[in-house]
Amino acid sequence: MEKNTVIAIVLIALILIGGPYLISSIEKKKAREAPVAAPQQIEIADDETSDTVTETASEPESVERTVVELHDQDHPVETIVEETDLFEIHFNTAGAIVTELYLLRELDDNEPISMVLDGESHVGTFNMAFGGYDADYITEAFKHERIQRGREIIHLFSRDFVKDGQIFTVSRTYRIIPGEYMIEHQIILKTPDGKFVPLLDGDQPAYTLTYGPQIGPRFVKIDGRYEIRNYVSWGPDPKSGKFKRELYRKKDDNNLIQIGHTVSWAAIIGKYFAVIADPGSGSSTITWNANPVEGQPQASRLQISKPARRQSLIEDTYQFYVGPLDKANLNRYNRAEDNAFGISGMSFQNAPRTSAVLGWLESILRWLLEIFYSIVPNYGLSIIFLTILIKAILFPFTHKSYESTSKMQAAQPKIKAIQEQYKGDNQKIQQKTAELYKQEGINPLGGCLPLLFQLPVFFALYGLLNRYFPLRGAEFIPGWITDLSAPEYIVEFAKPIDLKIWTLEAIRILPILYLGGQLLTTKVTQHASAGSKGGAQQKILTVGMPIMFFFILYNMPSGLLLYWTVMNFITIGQQLVTNYIKKKKASGGVT
């Protein structure tokens, strides 16, 4: 393999694997250096997202507390379990909260995924507080009533409170419908005598509703690649009025991100699951709060604060999508006739990360993958068939690369002779070398350019196989590759082995096959290098690079490694056939 070709491969691989890290590092550096005054908007377009990245550094809300007393009531503290075909929800009358919320059709280690991760705090989610984001949650017991209306299931919680001698009632209603990943939550504040609800404390919000402290599924760490928590909103731009997706990165000194402009929805986005909240009508302050709680050091709260209003009846209705980031379920809420809630125009499909430049190519590859899956309902086999198809389509480019490399290798003795003959005269060397290239029909970039044409395919496949929801939990080979969205293993250690420069968590086969295939590919495509120095440099690249990427890719999702491993072995077969034909031609066996 010619040196320039090897360097091109290294650059492509480094861009593919290291690009997200580099972009993330640059953005974090900018975030640290940016002034803390007004919000800044930076337009970015990379392989991971096409969002407008908004870095916010909002001033914290007032720390004054709204003091509300309890009216003389005595309601029992109890847990109510509700189950539909999609949800298992545990309500608790203490605070009228949800303590557990399981997605019954989505499994993690053969158990339903919990979308409420609160560590040892037991604070649950859908917490309500009088005041701002940092106010204490209401923990007093509410009166509970379950109501069934056809398919609709309603859980109604109510309790009286007193402030400044004024009694007011807080009613909280949860509405769920089988077949929907949507939870409608309504909060009503009402006084019995027509006076204003007594929550007018200066600029302090009337109340704050919180989803948190963390969404599922359970994870070891949030690294931005294998598991993510992105803070995203969708709504009209305050300046242009055009709807757009905004991704918020920078937290202020209080570990918060806050926005006050109108949005259609705000969300906490994981790699495969999300909580997306429609804050309802009227103004709201949205807060993403990353302050840890007991037993949950990596927290991600979504908090909606509503301003006080001079009204005797305050009624706010919220819609919460709690479920998978798959297009079928996200698109259901674009047309009223497609969902039981009659909701339309939500644009939830904009919640997942997408690529602005290569989204079209990713869509084509997804379409092809789904076609193969419809024929052979196994995503592992579908990835293999897609790999074969891609290799066939790219064959002219790779073949041209091999041919160009071969010509360049064959011309090395002549190039070396020119360098010796005109030693010290670089201009003459360049002139004679160019004449040689023209005479031999060599394009010096011929070994690199075909590889660069393949770069968009690599990026698009990386995005597809790393984020495609149906791969989650998709089994390829029973007992070995049981989840194409996760790393496979044959032995998993109870305690990871710390090797100082690397941590070994399990023995995995696909990375070993990848390394073996890459080294074998190098061997069958490599020709003798001219000179020991060039050969030594090339050996470092062609042997060192696969070893380096063995460690980088070791914990990659198995779907990605399956693609790269199969591609390597197809390349080996292709090159063996090419070498055989060349050998026959050289010996006169083929004309």
C-alpha positions in Angstrom: 0.0 0.0 0.0 1.5 3.4 -1.1 2.4 5.7 1.7 0.1 8.6 0.7 -2.8 6.1 0.6 -2.0 4.9 4.1 -1.9 8.5 5.4 -5.2 9.2 3.7 -6.7 6.2 5.5 -5.3 7.4 8.8 -6.8 10.9 8.3 -10.2 9.5 7.3 -10.3 7.2 10.4 -9.1 10.0 12.7 -11.7 12.3 11.4 -14.4 9.6 11.7 -13.6 8.6 15.2 -12.0 11.7 16.7 -14.1 14.3 15.0 -16.9 14.3 17.6 -14.3 14.5 20.4 -12.5 17.4 18.7 -15.7 19.3 18.1 -16.8 18.7 21.7 -13.4 19.9 23.0 -13.5 23.0 20.9 -17.0 23.8 22.1 -16.1 23.3 25.7 -13.1 25.6 25.3 -15.3 28.2 23.7 -17.8 27.8 26.5 -15.1 28.4 29.2 -13.7 31.5 27.3 -17.1 33.0 26.5 -18.3 36.0 28.6 -21.1 35.3 31.0 -23.3 38.1 29.9 -25.8 37.7 27.1 -26.6 34.3 25.5 -24.6 33.6 22.4 -25.8 31.5 19.4 -23.3 29.6 17.3 -24.3 27.8 14.1 -22.6 24.5 13.7 -22.9 21.7 11.2 -20.9 18.5 11.8 -21.5 14.8 11.6 -23.4 14.6 14.8 -25.9 17.4 14.7 -27.2 20.3 12.7 -28.5 22.2 15.7 -28.1 25.8 16.6 -26.0 25.5 19.7 -27.1 28.1 22.3 -24.7 28.7 25.1 -26.6 30.3 28.0 -25.3 31.8 31.2 -28.5 33.1 32.8 -28.7 34.8 36.1 -30.1 32.6 38.9 -33.6 33.2 40.0 -34.3 34.7 43.4 -33.5 32.4 46.3 -36.4 33.8 48.3 -38.8 31.0 49.4 -42.6 31.1 49.0 -44.0 30.2 52.4 -47.2 28.2 52.1 -48.9 26.6 55.1 -51.0 23.4 55.1 -54.7 23.5 55.6 -56.0 21.1 58.2 -56.2 17.9 56.2 -55.2 14.3 56.8 -54.7 12.1 53.7 -53.0 8.7 53.8 -49.6 8.2 52.1 -50.0 5.4 49.7 -48.6 4.1 46.4 -50.9 3.4 43.4 -49.6 1.2 40.6 -51.1 1.8 37.1 -50.2 -0.4 34.1 -50.9 0.0 30.4 -49.5 -1.9 27.5 -46.5 0.6 27.4 -46.2 2.0 30.9 -46.0 0.8 34.5 -46.4 3.9 36.6 -46.1 4.1 40.4 -47.9 7.1 41.8 -47.5 8.3 45.4 -49.9 10.5 47.3 -47.0 12.2 49.1 -46.5 15.1 46.8 -48.7 13.6 44.1 -45.6 12.4 42.3 -44.5 9.4 40.2 -41.9 7.3 42.0 -41.4 4.8 39.2 -42.1 4.9 35.5 -41.2 1.7 33.5 -41.3 1.3 29.7 -42.6 -2.3 29.5 -41.7 -2.9 25.8 -38.1 -1.7 26.2 -35.8 -4.0 28.1 -32.5 -3.5 29.8 -30.9 -6.7 31.0 -34.3 -8.4 30.5 -36.0 -5.8 32.8 -38.2 -2.9 31.7 -36.4 0.3 31.5 -36.9 2.8 34.3 -37.3 6.4 33.2 -36.9 7.7 36.7 -33.3 7.4 38.1 -33.2 9.0 41.5 -30.5 7.0 43.2 -31.0 6.8 46.9 -32.9 10.1 47.2 -36.3 8.5 46.4 -37.6 11.9 45.3 -39.3 10.5 42.3 -40.4 12.7 39.4 -43.2 15.2 38.4 -42.3 17.1 41.6 -44.1 20.3 42.3 -42.7 23.2 44.3 -44.1 26.7 45.2 -41.5 29.1 43.8 -38.6 28.7 41.5 -36.3 25.9 40.4 -34.6 25.7 43.8 -37.7 25.7 46.0 -38.4 22.7 48.2 -40.7 20.0 46.7 -44.2 19.6 48.1 -44.1 16.3 50.0 -47.5 16.4 51.9 -50.1 13.8 51.1 -52.8 14.5 48.6 -56.3 13.0 48.3 -56.3 10.5 45.4 -59.1 9.4 43.0 -58.8 7.1 40.0 -61.2 7.7 37.1 -61.8 5.5 34.1 -63.3 7.1 31.0 -63.4 4.6 28.2 -59.8 3.9 27.4 -58.6 6.9 29.3 -57.2 6.5 32.8 -57.1 9.5 35.0 -55.4 9.9 38.4 -56.6 12.9 40.3 -54.7 14.3 43.3 -55.9 17.3 45.4 -55.1 19.1 48.6 -55.8 22.5 50.2 -53.0 25.0 51.2 -53.1 28.3 53.0 -50.9 31.4 52.4 -51.5 34.7 54.2 -54.8 33.4 55.5 -56.0 32.6 52.0 -57.1 29.0 51.3 -56.5 27.6 47.8 -56.7 24.1 46.3 -54.0 22.4 44.3 -55.3 19.7 41.9 -52.9 17.6 39.9 -54.3 15.3 37.2 -52.4 12.6 35.2 -54.1 11.4 32.1 -52.8 8.3 30.3 -54.1 6.2 27.4 -53.0 2.7 26.4 -50.9 2.7 23.2 -49.4 6.1 23.9 -46.0 7.2 25.2 -47.7 10.4 26.2 -48.7 11.5 29.7 -50.9 14.6 30.0 -50.5 16.4 33.3 -52.8 19.2 34.4 -52.2 21.5 37.4 -55.1 23.7 38.7 -54.8 26.3 41.5 -58.1 27.6 42.7 -59.5 29.7 45.5 -63.0 29.0 46.9 -64.0 32.7 47.3 -62.9 34.2 44.0 -59.8 36.0 45.4 -56.4 35.7 43.7 -54.4 32.6 44.2 -52.0 34.0 46.9 -48.6 33.2 45.1 -47.7 36.7 44.1 -44.2 37.1 45.7 -42.5 39.7 43.5 -40.7 38.1 40.6 -40.8 34.7 42.1 -42.6 32.1 40.0 -45.9 30.8 41.3 -44.7 27.2 41.0 -42.2 24.9 39.3 -42.8 21.4 37.9 -39.8 19.1 37.7 -39.0 16.0 35.7 -35.9 14.4 37.1 -33.5 13.9 38.7 -32.3 11.7 35.7 -33.9 9.8 32.8 -33.1 6.2 32.0 -31.9 3.7 31.1 -29.3 3.1 33.7 -25.7 3.9 32.6 -22.1 3.8 33.8 -21.2 7.2 32.6 -22.4 9.9 30.2 -19.5 10.2 27.7 -21.3 12.0 24.9 -21.0 9.1 22.5 -22.2 5.8 23.9 -24.5 7.6 26.3 -25.7 11.2 26.0 -27.9 13.7 27.8 -28.6 16.6 25.5 -30.7 19.6 26.4 -32.8 20.5 23.4 -35.8 22.8 22.6 -37.9 23.3 19.5 -39.8 26.5 18.8 -39.8 29.9 17.0 -36.5 31.8 17.0 -36.9 35.0 19.0 -35.4 37.1 16.2 -36.5 35.4 12.9 -39.6 33.7 14.1 -38.7 30.5 12.2 -39.0 27.2 14.0 -35.6 25.6 14.8 -34.0 23.0 17.1 -31.7 24.5 19.7 -29.1 22.5 21.6 -27.9 24.0 24.8 -24.5 23.3 26.2 -23.1 25.8 28.6 -24.2 25.8 32.2 -23.9 28.8 34.5 -22.1 28.9 37.8 -25.1 27.2 39.4 -24.9 24.2 37.0 -28.0 25.4 35.3 -29.2 26.3 31.8 -32.3 28.6 31.7 -34.3 30.1 28.8 -37.3 32.4 29.0 -38.5 32.6 25.4 -41.5 30.6 24.1 -40.8 27.1 22.9 -43.1 24.4 21.5 -41.2 21.8 23.6 -38.1 21.3 25.7 -36.4 17.9 26.2 -33.8 15.8 27.8 -32.4 13.6 25.0 -30.6 10.4 25.7 -29.1 8.2 23.0 -32.2 6.1 22.5 -34.8 7.6 24.9 -36.1 11.0 25.8 -38.4 13.0 27.9 -40.0 15.8 25.8 -42.3 18.3 27.5 -44.8 20.7 26.0 -44.8 23.5 28.6 -48.4 24.5 27.7 -49.8 27.9 27.0 -48.5 31.2 28.5 -45.0 32.2 29.4 -42.6 29.8 31.1 -39.0 29.6 32.3 -37.3 26.4 31.3 -34.5 25.2 33.5 -32.2 22.2 32.8 -30.6 21.5 36.2 -27.6 19.2 36.4 -27.0 19.5 40.2 -26.6 15.9 41.6 -28.8 14.3 44.2 -27.9 11.6 46.7 -27.0 8.4 44.8 -27.3 10.1 41.4 -24.2 12.2 40.7 -25.0 12.8 37.1 -28.4 14.5 37.2 -30.5 15.9 34.3 -33.7 17.7 35.5 -36.1 19.5 33.2 -38.0 22.2 35.2 -40.9 24.4 34.0 -41.6 27.5 36.1 -44.9 29.3 35.7 -45.2 33.0 36.7 -47.7 34.2 39.2 -51.0 35.5 37.9 -53.7 37.7 39.4 -56.4 35.1 39.0 -58.6 33.0 41.2 -58.3 30.0 38.8 -55.0 29.1 37.3 -55.0 26.1 34.9 -51.9 24.7 33.1 -51.9 21.6 30.9 -48.6 19.9 30.0 -47.9 17.0 27.6 -44.9 14.7 28.4 -43.6 12.3 25.8 -41.6 9.6 27.8 -40.3 7.0 25.5 -38.1 5.8 22.7 -36.5 7.9 20.0 -37.9 6.0 17.1 -39.5 7.7 14.2 -42.8 5.7 14.3 -43.7 6.9 17.8 -42.2 10.4 17.4 -44.2 11.1 14.2 -47.5 10.0 15.8 -47.9 13.5 17.3 -47.7 15.4 14.1 -51.3 14.5 13.0 -54.3 14.5 15.4 -55.8 11.4 13.8 -52.6 9.3 14.5 -52.8 9.5 18.3 -55.5 9.1 20.9 -54.8 12.5 22.5 -55.6 14.4 19.3 -52.3 16.2 19.4 -50.8 17.6 16.2 -47.8 19.6 14.9 -45.4 18.6 17.7 -42.4 17.9 15.5 -40.9 15.5 18.0 -39.0 13.9 15.1 -36.6 16.9 15.5 -35.5 15.7 19.0 -32.8 13.1 18.0 -29.4 14.2 16.7 -29.2 14.4 12.9 -26.6 15.3 10.4 -27.3 18.4 8.3 -24.8 17.5 5.5 -25.2 13.8 5.3 -28.8 13.3 6.6 -30.0 12.4 3.1 -27.3 9.7 2.7 -28.1 8.4 6.2 -31.8 8.2 5.2 -30.9 6.2 2.0 -28.7 3.7 4.0 -31.5 3.4 6.6 -34.0 2.7 3.8 -31.7 0.0 2.4 -31.1 -1.5 5.9 -34.9 -1.7 6.4 -35.4 -3.4 3.0 -32.8 -6.1 3.9 -34.5 -6.5 7.3 -37.9 -7.0 5.6 -36.4 -9.8 3.6 -34.3 -11.4 6.4 -35.6 -10.3 9.8 -32.2 -10.2 11.5 -30.4 -6.9 11.8 -27.0 -8.5 12.0 -27.6 -10.2 8.6 -29.1 -7.0 7.3 -25.9 -5.1 8.3 -23.8 -7.7 6.5 -25.9 -7.5 3.3 -25.8 -3.7 3.5 -22.0 -3.9 3.8 -21.8 -6.2 0.7 -23.9 -3.8 -1.3 -21.9 -0.8 -0.2 -18.7 -2.6 -1.1 -20.0 -3.5 -4.5 -21.1 0.1 -5.2 -17.7 1.4 -4.1 -15.7 -1.3 -5.9 -14.8 1.0 -8.9 -13.3 3.6 -6.5 -11.4 1.1 -4.4 -10.2 -0.8 -7.5 -9.0 2.5 -9.0 -7.2 3.2 -5.7 -5.5 -0.2 -5.8 -4.5 0.2 -9.5 -3.1 3.7 -8.8 -1.2 2.5 -5.8 0.3 -0.4 -7.8 1.5 1.9 -10.6 3.0 4.2 -8.0 4.8 1.3 -6.4 6.1 0.0 -9.8 7.5 3.4 -10.6 9.4 3.8 -7.3 12.7 2.5 -8.7 12.5 5.1 -11.6 11.6 7.9 -9.1 14.5 6.9 -6.9 16.8 7.0 -10.0 15.6 10.5 -10.8 16.2 11.6 -7.2 19.8 10.2 -7.4 20.5 11.7 -10.8 19.4 15.2 -10.0 20.3 15.2 -6.3 20.2 18.7 -4.9 18.1 20.1 -7.7 14.5 19.9 -6.3 13.0 21.8 -9.3 14.5 19.4 -11.8 13.4 16.4 -9.7 9.8 17.7 -9.6 9.9 18.3 -13.4 11.3 14.9 -14.3 8.9 13.1 -11.8 5.9 14.9 -13.3 7.1 13.8 -16.8 7.4 10.2 -15.5 3.9 10.3 -14.0 2.5 11.5 -17.4 4.5 8.9 -19.3 3.4 6.0 -17.0 -0.2 7.3 -16.7 0.1 7.8 -13.0 -2.1 10.2 -11.0 -0.2 10.9 -7.8 -3.5 11.5 -5.9 -5.1 8.4 -7.5 -4.6 6.3 -4.4 -6.1 9.0 -2.1 -9.0 10.5 -4.0 -11.1 7.4 -4.3 -10.8 6.9 -0.5 -12.0 10.5 0.0 -15.1 9.8 -2.1 -15.9 7.0 0.4 -15.7 9.4 3.4 -19.4 10.5 3.3 -20.4 6.8 3.4 -18.3 6.2 6.4 -19.8 9.2 8.2 -23.3 8.4 7.3 -22.9 4.7 8.3 -21.3 5.8 11.6 -24.3 8.0 12.3 -26.9 5.4 11.3 -25.4 2.4 13.1 -24.6 4.4 16.2 -28.1 5.9 16.6 -30.6 3.6 14.8 -33.1 2.8 17.5 -34.2 -0.7 16.2 -30.6 -1.9 16.8 -31.1 -1.5 20.5 -31.7 -5.0 21.9 -31.5 -6.5 18.4 -29.9 -10.0 18.7 -27.6 -11.3 16.0 -26.0 -14.5 17.3 -27.7 -15.9 20.5 -25.3 -16.1 23.4 -22.8 -13.8 21.8 -24.0 -10.7 20.0 -27.3 -10.1 21.8 -27.5 -6.4 21.4 -26.2 -4.7 18.3 -26.3 -1.3 20.0 -24.0 -2.4 22.7 -20.5 -3.9 22.8 -20.5 -7.7 22.6 -18.5 -9.9 25.0 -17.8 -13.6 25.8 -16.5 -12.9 29.3 -17.4 -9.8 31.3 -15.4 -9.0 34.4 -17.3 -8.2 37.7 -14.6 -5.7 38.4 -12.8 -3.9 35.4 -9.1 -4.6 35.2 -7.1 -1.3 35.4 -4.2 -1.5 33.0 -3.1 2.1 33.8 -3.4 3.3 30.2 -6.5 1.3 29.4 -9.3 -0.4 31.4 -10.4 -3.9 30.3 -14.0 -4.5 31.1 -14.6 -7.7 29.1 -13.1 -10.0 26.6 -14.6 -9.2 23.2 -14.3 -11.1 19.9 -15.3 -8.5 17.3 -12.4 -6.1 18.0 -10.0 -9.1 17.7 -11.6 -10.1 14.4 -11.4 -6.4 13.3 -7.7 -6.2 14.2 -6.9 -9.6 12.5 -8.8 -8.5 9.4 -7.1 -5.1 9.2 -3.7 -6.6 9.5 -4.5 -9.3 7.0 -5.9 -6.6 4.6 -2.6 -4.7 5.0 -0.6 -7.8 4.2 -2.5 -8.8 1.0 -2.6 -5.2 -0.3 1.0 -4.3 0.6 3.8 -4.4 -2.0 7.5 -4.3 -1.3 8.5 -0.8 -0.4 11.5 0.9 -2.0 14.2 1.4 0.6 14.3 0.3 4.2 13.5 3.7 5.5 10.3 4.0 3.6 9.4 0.4 4.4 10.0 1.1 8.1 7.8 4.2 8.1 5.1 2.3 6.2 5.2 -0.6 8.6 4.7 1.7 11.5 1.6 3.1 9.8 0.1 -0.1 8.5 0.7 -2.1 11.6 0.5 0.6 14.3 -2.7 2.1 13.0 -4.8 -1.1 13.3 -3.4 -1.7 16.8 -4.2 1.8 17.8 -7.8 1.5 16.5 -8.2 -1.9 18.2 -8.1 0.0 21.5 -10.2 2.9 20.3 -12.9 0.7 18.9 -12.8 -2.0 21.6 -16.0 -0.7 23.4 -17.8 0.3 20.2 -21.4 -0.9 19.7 -21.3 -4.3 18.0 -23.3 -3.2 15.0 -20.6 -0.7 14.0 -17.8 -3.2 14.5 -19.7 -5.9 12.6 -19.8 -3.5 9.6 -16.1 -2.7 9.7 -15.1 -6.3 10.3 -17.1 -7.6 7.4 -15.8 -4.8 5.2 -12.3 -5.9 6.0 -12.8 -9.5 5.1 -14.6 -8.6 1.9 -11.6 -6.4 1.0 -9.3 -9.3 1.7 -11.3 -11.5 -0.7 -11.4 -8.8 -3.3 -7.7 -8.2 -3.1 -6.8 -11.9 -3.2 -8.8 -12.3 -6.4 -7.1 -9.2 -7.9 -3.7 -10.5 -7.0 -4.5 -13.8 -8.5 -5.6 -12.2 -11.8 -2.5 -10.1 -11.9 -0.3 -13.1 -11.3 -2.0 -15.0 -14.2 -1.6 -12.0 -16.5 2.1 -11.7 -15.6 2.7 -15.4 -16.3 0.8 -15.2 -19.6 -2.1 -17.4 -18.3 -4.7 -14.7 -19.0 -4.8 -12.5 -22.1 
